[in-house]
Amino acid sequence: MKRIFFLSMLLLVCILTSCNDTLTDPSVSMDDLEFEPTDWTSESHSKSADPNFEEVFDNSEVKRLDIVISENNWQVMLNDMTDLYGEFGGNAGGPPGGGPGGGPGGGLVETDNPVFIPADVFYNDIQWYKVGVRFKGNSSLQSSWQSGILKLSLKLDFDEFEDDYPQINNQRFYGFKKLSLKNNYEDQSFLREKVTAEIFRDAGLAVSHTAFYELYMDTGDGPEYFGLYTLVEEVDDTLIETQFANDDGNLYKPEYAGASFEEGSFNESDFTKKTNEDDNDWSDIQALFEALHADTRSSNPEAWRADLDSIFDTDVFLKYLAVNTVVQNWDTYGRMTHNYYLYNNPENGKLTWIPWDNNEALQEGKMGGSLNLDFSDLSSGNWPLIEYLYEDDVYRNKYDAYVSETRSTVFAPGEIQAKYAEYGALVEPSATKERAGFTFLYSSSYFQSAISQLNAHADNRASAVDNYLN
């Protein structure tokens, strides 16, 4: 009776006050405010539950996730995408990417994030209620949409609509507030996102957990198979909470010109805060710019290194750089001004590098391709975090040691090829049943061909490392 009274009063207040503005949003309906979250348990839905990595990020099977969206809300999402990127399939007859040569970046336009709508999520016959769902991505989102492929990446936020639906206050998915469903854009092996993240983790770096999921969407006509996705842990949700001893530090997602760390390029807006957003202070990022570009780099390298080491975890960065360059990953720092986070770790007061978005890894790549192991193809002056550290003898020796370690451990051909075989066998049934309009797989035969390419790539990179070190 108390709940019924509360909901009745909520409806009355919403009608009489500014809350009515929210309820007139086409994605939020007054008709469905009154519901009971009958599947709610502390373990599965409560904020008090610890993140259950074994349940959500299980490497032993491909799990299934169902998302049910009302027909009206699905149309809201599609209309919003049309406003952002034009008509669906507008570039279906041209190369992927919307520009000459295809690939990410062709004709890319900067837009706001797509709109969140409330949807129900089902997993193992358990329901999560009014979950915030939106499309996500950058060039891959635009390219997929304009190419007429509806297998789009998604972001889930399990309490996004708690103000509209108080029944889901602090709703979690086995301890996770936010998750990403990556569509394995242009990856016919379906393994790049997951395997690359595991390589970083095996090397001892902080990185998101990943898992394979089949996604079914019901937008009014029953469940449809949208394809094999990679579920990815969000950095600003559980990663810093579980992989660092203290999660109170500043977390930044750098993007655009300032993210290159080129001298004079600092701009607060290029370092979006994901934590401590109300604290109008970027002094830690500014300090890194100053230390990196200090005159002592030439006049007193030892002092320059000491100052840089005091505010930037250069050891973590050099290990990341070695792993990233050995496995090859072009869509990140050194070629592109995005796809990494910086976390000011309160335990040591140092900005720490966290890799993100690895679906373009494990290949030579586009946009000039992955960087050479000696960075001889690096654009001088544009990427000082690489250029300056590699020019320094002390830092270069550390980098070389990590290159050697990567080649002999986490990216040793035999071990990584065994992982390709294991995961390839696991996902093949889910990958090869994708259907036209919801896949980047040209045909089922291309799947095994893509796995073969990964195996050859591992051998080639071992040879490249040996040649570099010798």
C-alpha atoms as one frame of an Amber mdcrd trajectory, in Angstrom:
protein
   0.000   0.000   0.000   2.849   2.379   0.793   4.376   1.805  -2.666   1.033
   2.390  -4.399   0.516   5.585  -2.420   4.064   6.722  -3.216   3.683   6.113
  -6.930   0.310   7.851  -7.002   1.808  10.894  -5.303   4.781  10.794  -7.682
   2.461  10.886 -10.675   0.517  13.797  -9.184   3.668  15.754  -8.420   5.068
  15.068 -11.896   1.905  16.331 -13.518   1.834  19.517 -11.434   5.559  20.353
 -11.504   8.560  20.547 -13.816   8.860  16.755 -13.636   6.254  16.844 -16.373
   8.985  18.017 -18.759  10.805  14.717 -18.284   7.672  12.646 -18.734   6.862
  14.332 -22.036  10.150  13.005 -23.391   9.046  10.388 -25.932  11.402   7.835
 -24.389   9.737   7.987 -20.943   6.091   7.006 -20.664   3.761   7.783 -17.744
   1.938   4.550 -18.551   4.811   2.352 -17.372   5.817   4.186 -14.190   3.952
   1.704 -12.038   5.722  -1.623 -12.034   7.261  -3.987  -9.499  10.883  -5.123
 -10.040  10.032  -8.698  -9.115  13.374 -10.178 -10.257  15.377  -7.827  -8.040
  17.864  -9.479  -5.671  20.761  -8.023  -3.723  23.283 -10.148  -5.578  22.034
  -9.406  -9.079  20.584  -5.879  -8.912  21.835  -4.047  -5.817  24.566  -1.426
  -5.602  25.773  -3.124  -2.423  26.920  -6.197  -4.377  30.579  -6.439  -5.376
  31.220  -6.677  -9.134  30.849 -10.327 -10.099  33.533 -10.702 -12.752  33.174
 -14.487 -12.889  29.503 -14.180 -13.835  29.656 -11.263 -16.240  33.079 -11.808
 -17.840  33.237 -15.562 -18.211  35.798 -16.658 -20.813  34.520 -20.223 -21.098
  31.300 -19.602 -23.028  29.415 -17.217 -25.275  26.534 -15.872 -23.220  23.244
 -14.362 -24.384  21.833 -10.930 -23.632  18.338  -9.796 -24.655  17.292  -6.146
 -24.866  13.601  -5.287 -25.211  12.831  -1.777 -26.475   9.354  -0.441 -27.173
   8.585   0.263 -30.804   8.229   3.976 -30.033  11.562   4.186 -28.236  13.327
   2.269 -30.993  12.047   4.869 -33.426  13.339   7.607 -31.116  16.818   6.026
 -31.322  16.690   5.687 -35.116  15.411   9.236 -35.610  18.182  10.548 -33.377
  20.812   8.686 -35.435  19.338  10.117 -38.616  19.652  13.614 -37.162  23.279
  12.914 -36.211  24.551  11.008 -39.255  21.980  11.244 -42.031  19.842   8.555
 -43.583  20.567   4.964 -42.607  22.506   3.274 -45.413  23.270   6.581 -47.080
  26.734   5.303 -48.041  25.726   1.680 -48.620  27.088   1.715 -52.154  30.453
   3.226 -51.214  33.473   2.065 -49.229  33.077   1.572 -45.468  33.924   4.763
 -43.637  32.193   7.188 -45.944  35.303   8.505 -47.656  38.015   7.614 -50.144
  39.708   4.392 -49.177  37.155   3.624 -46.479  37.918   2.998 -42.842  37.338
   5.162 -39.808  37.692   8.864 -40.314  36.287   9.117 -43.815  33.912  12.076
 -43.738  33.648  11.881 -39.948  31.490  14.529 -38.333  31.636  15.514 -34.661
  28.296  15.060 -32.920  26.762  14.777 -29.485  26.315  11.332 -27.995  23.231
   9.480 -29.226  20.137   9.609 -27.018  19.537   7.264 -24.074  16.196   5.446
 -23.921  14.820   3.089 -21.229  14.766  -0.607 -22.122  14.497  -3.937 -20.334
  17.492  -6.261 -20.275  17.189 -10.019 -19.831  19.970 -12.422 -18.899  19.431
 -16.043 -17.834  15.675 -15.329 -17.622  16.272 -12.493 -15.124  15.032  -8.987
 -15.909  16.720  -5.626 -15.358  14.304  -2.716 -15.582  14.322   0.582 -17.505
  18.028   0.310 -18.292  19.492   3.274 -20.154  20.510   2.136 -23.651  22.117
   4.202 -26.390  24.244   3.697 -29.461  27.931   4.434 -28.943  31.082   4.900
 -30.947  32.857   7.429 -33.067  33.932   6.769 -36.648  32.857   3.124 -36.409
  29.330   4.181 -35.421  29.028   6.628 -38.276  30.543   4.212 -40.772  28.295
   1.312 -39.750  25.159   3.465 -39.859  25.950   5.024 -43.212  26.864   1.602
 -44.642  23.445   0.225 -43.698  24.691  -2.138 -40.978  22.449  -2.150 -37.909
  24.909  -4.081 -35.766  25.882  -0.950 -33.800  27.793  -0.715 -30.547  25.720
   0.040 -27.444  26.235   1.565 -24.033  24.198   0.294 -21.078  23.640   2.348
 -17.918  21.569   0.422 -15.412  20.368   3.364 -13.314  20.332   6.094 -15.980
  16.572   6.539 -15.510  16.347   6.148 -11.733  14.942   9.679 -11.370  12.028
   8.715 -13.609  11.621   5.215 -12.181  12.481   5.240  -8.452  11.985   1.467
  -8.311  15.401   1.060 -10.010  17.339   3.384  -7.721  21.024   2.321  -7.856
  20.233  -0.663 -10.081  23.294  -2.699 -11.030  24.042  -5.710 -13.220  25.891
  -8.018 -10.837  27.671  -4.997  -9.400  28.204  -3.117 -12.678  26.498   0.213
 -13.320  27.742   0.691 -16.888  28.833  -1.698 -19.628  29.681  -1.396 -23.311
  28.650  -3.811 -26.042  31.240  -3.479 -28.817  30.184  -4.599 -32.303  33.631
  -5.879 -33.419  33.637  -3.322 -36.207  35.270  -4.659 -39.396  36.846  -7.525
 -37.416  36.063 -10.754 -39.219  37.884 -12.758 -36.545  35.773 -11.195 -33.741
  38.819 -11.608 -31.454  40.802  -8.369 -31.635  39.005  -6.429 -28.890  39.082
  -9.273 -26.394  42.502 -10.761 -27.069  44.303  -7.414 -27.088  42.785  -6.486
 -23.732  43.931  -9.812 -22.322  47.457  -9.251 -23.642  47.602  -5.905 -21.837
  46.285  -7.501 -18.644  48.749 -10.397 -18.832  51.502  -7.791 -19.145  50.390
  -6.309 -15.822  48.557  -3.232 -17.095  45.187  -1.904 -15.941  42.648  -2.627
 -18.672  38.961  -3.490 -19.070  37.619  -7.021 -18.717  35.907  -8.423 -21.805
  33.607 -11.313 -22.742  31.690 -12.639 -25.749  27.898 -12.239 -25.892  25.214
 -12.965 -28.432  22.851 -10.004 -28.542  19.142 -10.325 -29.306  17.000  -7.208
 -29.662  13.217  -7.042 -29.512  12.037  -3.728 -30.941   8.413  -4.714 -31.341
   8.445  -7.841 -33.509  10.065 -10.353 -31.183  13.751 -11.107 -30.558  16.099
 -10.673 -33.531  19.748 -11.749 -33.606  21.893  -8.618 -33.803  25.145 -10.548
 -33.757  28.168 -11.528 -31.715  29.354  -8.660 -29.504  32.203  -8.133 -27.064
  31.049  -6.924 -23.664  33.571  -4.445 -22.228  33.988  -3.146 -18.680  33.773
   0.647 -18.450  36.897   2.357 -17.136  34.966   4.982 -15.168  32.772   2.385
 -13.475  34.505  -0.618 -11.928  38.012  -0.588 -13.408  39.552   2.091 -11.224
  37.573   0.770  -8.270  38.954  -2.765  -8.575  42.368  -2.365 -10.254  43.674
   0.518  -8.154  43.928   0.689  -4.377  42.139   4.055  -4.344  39.455   5.263
  -6.773  39.267   8.883  -5.593  41.674  10.275  -8.192  40.969  12.240 -11.359
  40.100  10.075 -14.350  40.403  11.719 -17.766  39.368  10.614 -21.231  41.626
  12.683 -23.519  40.481  13.452 -27.040  41.178  15.927 -29.836  44.266  18.127
 -30.202  45.319  18.320 -26.554  45.392  14.536 -26.313  48.571  14.543 -28.439
  50.464  16.431 -25.708  52.032  18.545 -28.431  53.594  21.660 -26.941  51.064
  24.458 -26.533  48.055  22.228 -27.242  46.647  21.995 -23.697  42.918  22.641
 -23.534  40.726  21.695 -20.591  37.915  20.583 -22.881  40.211  18.002 -24.503
  40.612  16.223 -21.152  37.078  15.257 -20.188  36.780  14.393 -16.526  35.059
  11.102 -15.732  35.474  11.499 -11.967  35.546  14.589  -9.739  33.680  16.422
 -12.494  32.714  19.319 -10.226  36.334  20.009  -9.305  37.429  22.682 -11.773
  41.102  21.746 -11.617  43.334  20.333 -14.369  46.615  21.161 -12.639  47.832
  17.550 -12.822  47.467  17.503 -16.617  49.080  20.939 -16.888  51.970  19.738
 -14.734  52.536  16.844 -17.118  52.659  19.213 -20.083  55.173  21.407 -18.272
  57.425  18.561 -17.171  57.351  16.903 -20.591  58.333  20.077 -22.448  60.787
  21.445 -19.875  64.132  22.772 -21.182  65.929  20.335 -18.879  65.153  17.583
 -21.382  68.221  18.793 -23.280  70.227  20.556 -20.582  69.820  18.104 -17.698
  68.173  14.806 -18.744  68.480  13.281 -15.279  66.544  16.162 -13.703  64.038
  16.053 -16.571  63.391  12.356 -15.985  63.056  12.869 -12.241  60.461  15.614
 -12.689  58.539  13.621 -15.296  58.636  10.432 -13.210  57.223  12.305 -10.213
  53.911  13.085 -11.962  53.647  10.517 -14.783  53.999   6.765 -14.423  56.571
   6.463 -17.192  57.198   2.804 -16.422  53.544   1.921 -17.062  53.523   4.027
 -20.217  56.701   2.432 -21.586  55.325  -1.050 -20.935  52.047  -0.097 -22.621
  53.962   1.429 -25.531  56.056  -1.702 -25.997  53.072  -4.056 -25.916  50.949
  -1.810 -28.128  53.705  -1.459 -30.727  54.635  -5.141 -30.760  51.045  -6.336
 -31.249  50.343  -3.362 -33.561  47.498  -0.981 -32.829  47.184   2.085 -34.997
  43.936   3.563 -33.635  45.460   5.191 -30.571  48.180   7.576 -29.386  50.898
   8.031 -31.985  48.409   8.054 -34.864  45.106   9.172 -33.327  44.278  11.546
 -30.473  41.970   9.197 -28.576  41.435   5.693 -27.170  43.205   5.968 -23.847
  42.452   7.169 -20.323  44.670   8.853 -17.744  44.112   8.169 -14.055  45.792
  10.211 -11.328  46.530   7.375  -8.953  46.233   8.685  -5.355  48.594   5.947
  -4.168  51.586   7.543  -5.898  50.257  10.846  -7.249  51.122   9.833 -10.817
  49.031   9.971 -13.968  48.700   6.388 -15.195  47.972   5.258 -18.751  44.959
   2.980 -19.376  44.404   1.582 -22.909  40.909   1.578 -24.396  39.100   0.441
 -27.566  41.266  -2.252 -29.146  39.147  -3.521 -32.041  41.657  -2.230 -34.621
  44.675  -3.965 -33.048  46.619  -7.058 -34.200  47.113  -5.775 -37.745  49.086
  -3.210 -39.728  45.993  -1.025 -39.854  44.845   2.112 -41.625  45.605   5.836
 -41.526  49.330   5.312 -42.098  49.373   1.985 -40.292  50.792   0.949 -36.950
  54.044   2.542 -35.861  57.419   0.942 -36.445  59.143  -0.535 -33.406  61.813
   2.198 -33.627  59.193   4.914 -34.333  61.039   5.964 -37.455  57.651   6.755
 -39.002  56.443   8.904 -36.089  55.466  12.449 -36.999  58.101  14.586 -35.272
  56.827  17.057 -32.682  53.247  15.771 -32.778  53.508  12.877 -30.297  56.055
  13.946 -27.657  55.160  11.263 -25.104  56.627   8.755 -27.552  59.235  10.874
 -29.279  60.836  12.410 -26.198  60.931   9.214 -24.173  62.341   7.149 -27.024
  65.059   9.740 -27.690  66.213   9.410 -24.066  68.713   6.555 -23.571  67.374
   5.504 -20.161  63.750   5.387 -21.263  64.628   3.722 -24.582  66.469   0.930
 -22.793  63.398   0.306 -20.639  61.197   0.275 -23.723  63.502  -2.200 -25.469
  63.427  -4.490 -22.429  59.625  -4.455 -22.471  59.602  -5.158 -26.210  61.755
  -8.232 -25.619  59.592  -9.330 -22.691  56.398  -8.940 -24.715  57.751 -11.056
 -27.555  58.850 -13.870 -25.214  55.822 -13.906 -22.867  52.394 -12.369 -23.515
  52.800 -12.320 -27.318  54.938 -15.391 -27.861  53.633 -16.922 -31.110  52.846
 -20.378 -29.728  50.901 -19.082 -26.735  48.927 -16.433 -28.561  48.111 -18.793
 -31.435  46.747 -21.297 -28.920  44.495 -18.548 -27.596  43.324 -17.736 -31.124
  42.445 -21.405 -31.621  40.577 -21.634 -28.306  38.534 -18.469 -28.772  38.044
 -19.081 -32.485  36.409 -22.430 -31.787  34.315 -20.840 -29.042  32.823 -18.019
 -31.125  32.623 -19.558 -34.601  29.003 -20.771 -34.271  27.866 -17.332 -33.082
  29.943 -15.450 -35.645  28.982 -17.441 -38.713  25.249 -17.262 -38.020  25.224
 -13.462 -38.296  22.960 -12.233 -41.084  23.158  -9.620 -43.796  22.658  -6.091
 -42.526  23.891  -7.124 -39.065  27.439  -8.235 -39.792  30.887  -7.216 -40.996
  31.589 -10.815 -42.015  31.470 -11.099 -45.809  30.794 -14.860 -45.614  31.408
 -17.702 -43.163  34.628 -18.665 -44.968  36.127 -15.288 -44.117  36.040 -16.148
 -40.413  38.649 -18.920 -40.655  40.651 -16.803 -43.064  40.738 -14.022 -40.457
  41.975 -16.457 -37.799  44.717 -17.606 -40.184  45.733 -13.982 -40.688  46.041
 -13.521 -36.923  48.294 -16.579 -36.704  50.524 -15.315 -39.510  50.608 -11.886
 -37.904  51.921 -13.358 -34.637  54.806 -15.056 -36.468  55.594 -11.915 -38.437
  55.679  -9.750 -35.342  58.069 -12.142 -33.590  60.425 -11.795 -36.550  60.006
  -8.011 -36.545  60.917  -7.828 -32.860  63.954 -10.058 -33.331  65.170  -7.875
 -36.190  64.601  -4.713 -34.166  66.418  -5.957 -31.075  69.337  -7.285 -33.125
